[in-house]
């Protein structure tokens, strides 16, 4: 499956440093986004460690996905999904050890969302409140469930979803890379097809831009990079209270006829065909 994608990361209008980090491997159809937390520059350290270690672990399994897997294997999921989980476990351990080994990085941690597409199967793994969405046939569907205090309160019926959106505790998360020696990641697998769009984003987007507006922007006739740019601009136009990072990936229909030759002559151009 060929995928066109666009990425944009922005510090926003309030923060002075960007604690988000992303990693992409087009050859593996792999997309990773982390949102760090911690004093000084520790959040930047944690998010970079998370994204780059998961990326490297997936690359190391290019020839043999089962090689070097960390922790128990989940039989209900594919080896590809288990590889993502293994990378999350490895990065969690490294961030936890680094956080406890230096006063400068004490308390650091990071969210993570990771997506990999193989054929028509998409693997999803996540920890924290960064999100993955699927946009299909004009409808936006949130694929991940926030590991946050307010979302847990919503699930328990203690507050409404609207109250959660405006709560002062909206940024309190219950799971993060590096918070504990081990971490529990949520996993999922979905069937995807041509023209589906996948959105990975930090909460800098979702706290500033409602889902209805996100869906409207993804529905426009623009490239994935243009969509990523416009989403970040919308977050800043609404206040830009946090760092905002988005990855927009669009699954392309099979190239036929002159389009196939055009991509070949361009060296594998990954832009969205008009």
N, C-alpha and C positions, 0 to 999 in steps of 0.2 A: 504494500500500500504506500503510495507516494503522498507526502504531506508537505504543504506550504505553511510557513509559520512566520510570525512577527513577534518581537520582544521589545518591551520598553520598561525601564526602571528609573524612577524619579524620586528625589529626596523629599519632594513636597514643599509646602510653603511655611512650615512651622519648625520642622526638625533641621538640625545643622549637619547631620551625617546620615548616610543611607545604610541601614542595617539589613536590607534585603539582599539576597544573592540568588542567582539563577544559573543553571547549567543545561546545555542542550547538546545532544549528539544526533544530527540528522540521519547518520547512517544506521543508528539503532532505533530511530523514531522515539527517542527518549527525551522527556522534558521534566525538569526538576526546579522547584522554587522553594526557597527557605526565607523565613522572616525571623531575624534574630532579636534577642532581648538580653539585657544586662547592662551594667554600668560602664561608663567610659566608652571604649570601642569594643567591648566584649561581645556585644550582639553581632557586630560585623564579623568577628572571629568565628563565632558559633555557626552563623548562617553559611559562611564560606566553607567551613569544615564539613557541614552537613551536605551541601550540594556537591562539592567536589569529591568527597569520599564515596557517596552513592554513585556518582558518575563513573569514577574509577573502578568501583566494584563491578558495575554492570559491563564495563569495557573488558575487564579481566575475564568475564564469563562469556565472551563473544563466541569462543569455540566450544565451550562446555559449560552450560548454564548451571550445572550441579556442582561444579568444582568450587571448593572453598566456601560453601554456604554456612552461614552462622546461625546457630540456634535450631529449634525444632522445625520440621518441615510440615506445612499445611497441605494435606493431601487433597482438600477440596478445591485447591487452586492450582493453576499451571506452574511449571517451573519458572517461567518468566516472572510471574507475580511473586513467587517465593524469592527470586533473586532481588527484587526491589526491597522486600521485607528484610532480607539478609543485609543489604546495604544500609538500611535504616538502623538495624541493630548495631552494626559495626561503627557507624558514625555516632550513634548515641553513646556507646561506650567510650569512644575517643573524646567526645565533647565533655562527658561527665568527668573523665580523668583529668582533662585539661582545666576544667572549672575548679576542681578541688586541689589542683597542684600549684595554683598561683593566686595571690591576692588580687592581681589585676584582672583576672578572668573569673573570679568567684561569682557564682550565681548565674553565669551566662547559660543561655539555652536558645533553642530555635524551633519554630514550626517547620513542617515539610509537607509538600504535596509532590508526588512523583507519578508520572504517567508514561507508559510505554505501549506502543501499538505494534502488533505483529499480525500481518494478514488483516483479518477483520475483528480481531480480539484486542481490546484495550484493557491493560492492567492499571489499577489505581491503588496507591498506597498513601496514607496520610497520618500525620500527627499534628494536633493543634487546631488553629482556626483559620489558616489559609485554606482556600477552597478550589475545587474543580467543578466546572459546569460543563454540561453538554447542550449545545444549541442545535436543534434539529427541527426542520419543517416549521420554522417560526416560533418554536417554543423553547424556553430556557429551563433547564432542569439542574438543580444542584445535586451533585453526586456524592459529596462529602458532608458529614455531620460535624459541626464545630465541637471541638473538645474544650468548651468554655463554661464558665460558671453560669452565665445567664442562659445559655442553651440548655444546660442541665436543669435549671429552674423552670424553663418552659416545658421541658419533657415531663417534669414532675407536676405541672399544673400550678406552680406557685406564682408565675407571672405570665403575661401574654407575650406573644411574639413582638407586638408593637412596643410594649414596655421594655423588652430586651434590647431593642434597637436603640433606645434612648437612655439605657441604664449607665450609671457611672462605673459599673463593674464590667462593662462590655469587653474590656481588654484583659480580663483575668482568665487565663487559660488553665485547664486542668491536666493537660499532657504536653510535654515538650521534649525535644531531643536534649539530653544532658541533664535533665532534672533529677533523674534517678539512675541507678546502675543499669537497670533494664527498662525497656519501653514497650508499650502495647500499641501497635499500629493497626488502623482499620484497613481492610483490604476489600477490593471488589474487582470484578471482571465484567465487561460489557461487550456486546456486539456493536460494531460501528461500521459505517459505510460512507460512500462518496457523498461529499457536500456537508457532512457533519462537521461542526466546529467544536473544538475543545478549548475551554478557557481555564487557565491556571492563574490565580491571583492572590496577592496578600490582602490583609484586611484594610489596607489603605484605600483600596478600591471599594470594597463592599460596605465600609462604614460611611463612605461619602456618596456613593452612587447606588440608587435602588435597582433591584433586579429588572424592573420593567424598563428602565433606561438602558441598562446593559444589553437587554434583549433587542431593543430598538437599534442600538449602535451596531450590534452584530448582524442585524438583518439588512443593513445597507450594502449596496454594491461597491465594496472596496476590498483592497488587498488585506491579508492578515496583519501586515505591518501598519497599514493605515488604521485598521481597527484598534490595534494595540496603542498606537499614538493617541487616538481619539478618546479611548477609555481613560488613559492617564490624564489627559487634558481635562476631561470631565470631572475627575476626582479633584484636581487642583482648582477648577472653577467653582467647586462646591466647598472649598475651604482648604484642601490639601493638608489636613491635620496630621497626616502620617506619611511615611514612605509608601510609594505605590509601585508595585511591579506586576506586570501582566504578561502572559504568554498566550497568544492566540494561534491555534493550529487548525488548519482546514484540510480535510481529507479530499484528495483530488480524484476525479473519475479517471479510468484508464485512458492513457493517451492513444489516439488513433490517427491514422493517416498522416497528414502534413504536420499535425501537432507533435506527433512522436518524433519525426525527423527534425523538427525545429528544436525540440529540447535536446536532442542528440547533438546537433550542430552547435548549440549554445553551451555544451558541456554539462547538461543536466540541469537546466534552468528550473528552479522550484517555484516560480511565481505562479499566481493564480491565473489560469487561462481565461481570457475574455470571451 
